[in-house]
Amino acid sequence: MLRALVLDLDGTIVDTETAIFRAWEEVYRRRGARLPQEEWLKAVGSSQARFDPVAYLAHQLGQAVDRAQVEAEADALAAHEVRQLGPRPGVVELVHAAQAEQLLLAVASSSPRAWVDARLEQVGLAGAIPVRATADDVAQVKPAPDLFLEAARRLGIEPAQALVVEDSVHGARAALAAGMRCVVVPNPVTEGEAFPQGVAVLPSLVGWTPQALWTLACEAWEGQEAKGFTMGEDREARARGPGAG
């Protein structure tokens, strides 16, 4: 039985992932270098321990770079765009539908608590999602299951009673490892990734209710195909949404 909706933040509730990647792309471009998206994806949904953009830039240039200067430049570029971001399509409606269904709500994010709190305030969902598990609360971030298990603990539920909404491979793997059903809605940075078996992949949350997503995620978990919304199916067909003919 579905009792809770657990959402990732970056790239899922608000698309900071694309803004931050674009900022780092510009940092590289200014120095005559290129940031491959496949390298960047190693850290998306997880931590910089999986990919260090400063170290990679120094390797490309063949010389040392000033880490503090480069990171400050990237942060400034990203901050300008991040401050203008609203929630991704369908997110607010999904949260309100979860409240109407009396589901519990939580965020599980590999980002620090201060960042999570600020972004939820920015998109008007801070009051709706009071339970948050962040990088400040666990020993390991995604793809380890710790964040999702901590969210379940704080909600007072079993992991199997939660539906996760994610955007990245690392997040999807973490949800599965925690024993949670999962729906992935990729963003422009993660849309080309090969997501693990057992999760449902959708182009958008628009038009979906928590119960409909739960059914889809359970079918994916069980290795069954949900007609019209199978992983790897033509995106245009999936984009028509639930109930489309």
C-alpha positions as CSV (number, residue, x, y, z in Angstrom):
1,M,0.0,0.0,0.0
2,L,1.3,3.4,-0.9
3,R,1.8,5.6,2.1
4,A,4.4,8.2,1.1
5,L,5.8,10.2,-1.8
6,V,9.6,10.8,-1.6
7,L,11.1,13.2,-4.1
8,D,14.6,14.0,-5.2
9,L,15.3,17.7,-5.3
10,D,17.9,18.6,-7.9
11,G,16.8,17.9,-11.4
12,T,13.4,16.5,-10.1
13,I,11.6,19.2,-8.2
14,V,13.6,22.0,-9.7
15,D,16.1,21.6,-12.6
16,T,19.2,22.9,-11.0
17,E,21.1,20.1,-12.7
18,T,20.9,21.7,-16.1
19,A,21.8,25.1,-14.8
20,I,24.9,23.9,-12.9
21,F,26.1,21.8,-15.9
22,R,25.7,24.8,-18.2
23,A,27.7,27.0,-15.8
24,W,30.5,24.5,-15.7
25,E,30.4,24.2,-19.5
26,E,30.9,27.9,-19.7
27,V,33.8,27.8,-17.3
28,Y,35.5,25.2,-19.5
29,R,34.7,27.1,-22.7
30,R,36.3,30.3,-21.4
31,R,39.5,28.4,-21.0
32,G,39.4,26.7,-24.4
33,A,38.4,23.3,-23.0
34,R,35.3,21.1,-23.3
35,L,33.3,19.4,-20.5
36,P,31.9,16.1,-21.8
37,Q,28.4,15.4,-20.6
38,E,29.2,11.7,-20.1
39,E,31.9,12.7,-17.6
40,W,29.6,15.1,-15.7
41,L,27.0,12.4,-15.4
42,K,29.3,10.4,-13.2
43,A,28.4,12.8,-10.3
44,V,24.8,13.7,-11.1
45,G,22.5,12.7,-8.3
46,S,25.6,11.7,-6.2
47,S,28.6,13.8,-5.2
48,Q,31.7,15.4,-6.6
49,A,33.7,12.4,-5.3
50,R,32.6,10.6,-8.5
51,F,33.7,13.4,-10.8
52,D,35.8,16.4,-9.9
53,P,35.3,19.1,-12.6
54,V,38.3,21.1,-11.4
55,A,40.7,18.2,-11.5
56,Y,39.3,17.2,-15.0
57,L,39.8,20.8,-16.2
58,A,43.4,20.8,-15.0
59,H,44.0,17.5,-16.8
60,Q,42.5,18.9,-20.0
61,L,44.6,22.0,-19.8
62,G,47.8,20.2,-18.8
63,Q,48.4,22.6,-15.9
64,A,47.2,23.4,-12.4
65,V,44.2,25.7,-12.0
66,D,43.1,27.8,-9.0
67,R,40.4,25.6,-7.5
68,A,38.8,28.3,-5.4
69,Q,38.7,30.7,-8.3
70,V,37.2,28.2,-10.7
71,E,34.6,27.0,-8.3
72,A,33.6,30.5,-7.4
73,E,33.2,31.4,-11.1
74,A,31.0,28.3,-11.7
75,D,28.9,29.0,-8.6
76,A,28.3,32.6,-9.7
77,L,27.3,31.6,-13.2
78,A,25.0,28.9,-11.8
79,A,23.5,31.0,-9.1
80,H,22.2,33.6,-11.6
81,E,20.2,30.9,-13.5
82,V,19.2,28.9,-10.4
83,R,17.5,31.9,-8.7
84,Q,15.2,32.2,-11.7
85,L,14.1,28.6,-11.8
86,G,10.6,27.4,-10.9
87,P,9.4,23.8,-10.3
88,R,9.5,21.3,-13.1
89,P,6.2,20.7,-14.9
90,G,3.7,18.6,-12.9
91,V,5.6,18.7,-9.6
92,V,3.4,21.1,-7.6
93,E,0.3,19.4,-8.9
94,L,1.7,16.0,-7.8
95,V,2.5,17.3,-4.4
96,H,-1.0,18.7,-4.0
97,A,-2.5,15.5,-5.2
98,A,-0.4,13.6,-2.6
99,Q,-1.7,15.9,0.1
100,A,-5.3,15.3,-1.0
101,E,-4.7,11.6,-0.8
102,Q,-3.3,12.0,2.7
103,L,0.1,10.7,1.7
104,L,3.2,11.5,3.6
105,L,5.8,13.6,1.8
106,A,9.6,13.9,2.0
107,V,12.6,15.0,0.0
108,A,15.7,12.8,-0.2
109,S,18.7,14.7,-1.7
110,S,22.4,14.3,-2.0
111,S,22.7,18.1,-1.6
112,P,23.4,19.9,1.7
113,R,20.4,20.8,3.9
114,A,20.8,24.6,3.4
115,W,20.6,24.1,-0.4
116,V,17.6,21.9,-0.1
117,D,15.7,24.3,2.2
118,A,16.5,27.3,-0.1
119,R,15.3,25.5,-3.2
120,L,12.0,24.3,-1.6
121,E,11.3,27.9,-0.4
122,Q,12.1,29.2,-3.9
123,V,9.5,27.0,-5.6
124,G,6.9,27.3,-2.8
125,L,7.0,23.8,-1.5
126,A,8.8,24.2,1.8
127,G,5.6,24.0,3.8
128,A,4.3,21.1,1.9
129,I,7.4,18.9,2.4
130,P,8.6,19.3,5.9
131,V,10.5,16.0,6.1
132,R,13.9,16.1,4.5
133,A,16.9,13.7,4.3
134,T,20.0,15.4,3.0
135,A,23.7,14.9,2.6
136,D,24.1,16.4,6.1
137,D,22.2,13.5,7.6
138,V,23.8,10.3,6.2
139,A,27.2,8.7,5.9
140,Q,26.8,8.0,2.2
141,V,24.7,9.8,-0.5
142,K,23.2,8.2,-3.6
143,P,23.7,5.6,-5.1
144,A,23.8,4.2,-1.6
145,P,20.3,3.8,-0.1
146,D,21.0,5.7,3.0
147,L,19.1,8.9,2.1
148,F,15.9,7.0,1.2
149,L,16.1,4.8,4.3
150,E,16.6,7.9,6.4
151,A,13.5,9.5,4.8
152,A,11.5,6.4,5.5
153,R,12.7,6.3,9.1
154,R,11.7,10.0,9.6
155,L,8.3,9.3,8.0
156,G,7.7,6.3,10.2
157,I,7.0,3.9,7.3
158,E,8.5,0.8,5.7
159,P,10.6,1.6,2.6
160,A,8.3,-0.6,0.5
161,Q,5.4,1.8,1.2
162,A,7.1,4.7,-0.5
163,L,7.1,5.9,-4.1
164,V,10.2,7.7,-5.2
165,V,10.4,10.3,-8.0
166,E,13.9,10.7,-9.4
167,D,15.8,12.0,-12.4
168,S,19.2,10.2,-12.3
169,V,20.8,6.8,-12.5
170,H,22.4,7.2,-9.1
171,G,19.1,8.2,-7.6
172,A,17.2,5.3,-9.2
173,R,19.8,2.8,-8.0
174,A,19.6,4.2,-4.5
175,A,15.8,3.9,-4.5
176,L,15.9,0.3,-5.7
177,A,18.6,-0.5,-3.1
178,A,16.3,0.9,-0.4
179,G,13.5,-1.3,-1.5
180,M,11.4,1.5,-2.8
181,R,9.3,1.7,-6.0
182,C,10.6,4.4,-8.3
183,V,9.6,6.6,-11.3
184,V,12.3,8.5,-13.2
185,V,11.6,11.7,-15.0
186,P,14.8,12.7,-16.8
187,N,15.9,16.3,-17.3
188,P,18.0,17.6,-20.3
189,V,21.2,16.5,-18.6
190,T,20.1,12.9,-17.6
191,E,17.7,12.1,-20.5
192,G,20.3,10.1,-22.4
193,E,21.2,7.8,-19.5
194,A,20.4,4.1,-19.4
195,F,18.3,3.7,-16.3
196,P,18.3,0.4,-14.3
197,Q,15.6,-2.2,-14.8
198,G,12.9,-2.1,-12.2
199,V,12.1,1.7,-12.5
200,A,9.5,3.3,-14.7
201,V,10.7,6.2,-17.0
202,L,8.4,9.0,-18.0
203,P,9.1,12.2,-20.0
204,S,6.9,14.4,-17.6
205,L,4.9,14.3,-14.4
206,V,2.1,16.4,-16.0
207,G,-1.3,14.6,-15.7
208,W,-0.1,11.9,-13.3
209,T,-1.5,11.2,-9.8
210,P,0.5,9.4,-7.1
211,Q,-1.7,6.3,-7.4
212,A,-1.2,6.1,-11.1
213,L,2.6,6.5,-10.7
214,W,2.5,3.9,-8.0
215,T,0.8,1.4,-10.3
216,L,3.4,2.1,-13.0
217,A,6.3,1.8,-10.7
218,C,5.0,-1.5,-9.2
219,E,4.7,-3.0,-12.7
220,A,8.3,-1.9,-13.5
221,W,9.4,-3.3,-10.2
222,E,7.8,-6.6,-11.0
223,G,9.4,-6.7,-14.4
224,Q,6.1,-6.2,-16.2
225,E,5.4,-3.8,-19.0
226,A,2.8,-1.1,-18.5
227,K,1.1,-0.7,-21.9
228,G,2.2,2.5,-23.6
229,F,4.8,3.4,-21.0
230,T,7.5,0.8,-21.2
231,M,11.2,1.7,-20.7
232,G,12.8,2.3,-24.0
233,E,9.5,2.9,-25.8
234,D,9.1,5.7,-28.3
235,R,9.2,9.0,-26.3
236,E,6.5,10.7,-28.4
237,A,4.0,8.0,-27.5
238,R,4.8,8.2,-23.8
239,A,4.6,12.0,-23.9
240,R,0.9,11.8,-24.6
241,G,0.4,10.8,-21.0
242,P,-1.9,8.5,-19.2
243,G,-5.1,7.5,-20.9
244,A,-3.9,8.7,-24.3
245,G,-5.1,6.8,-27.3
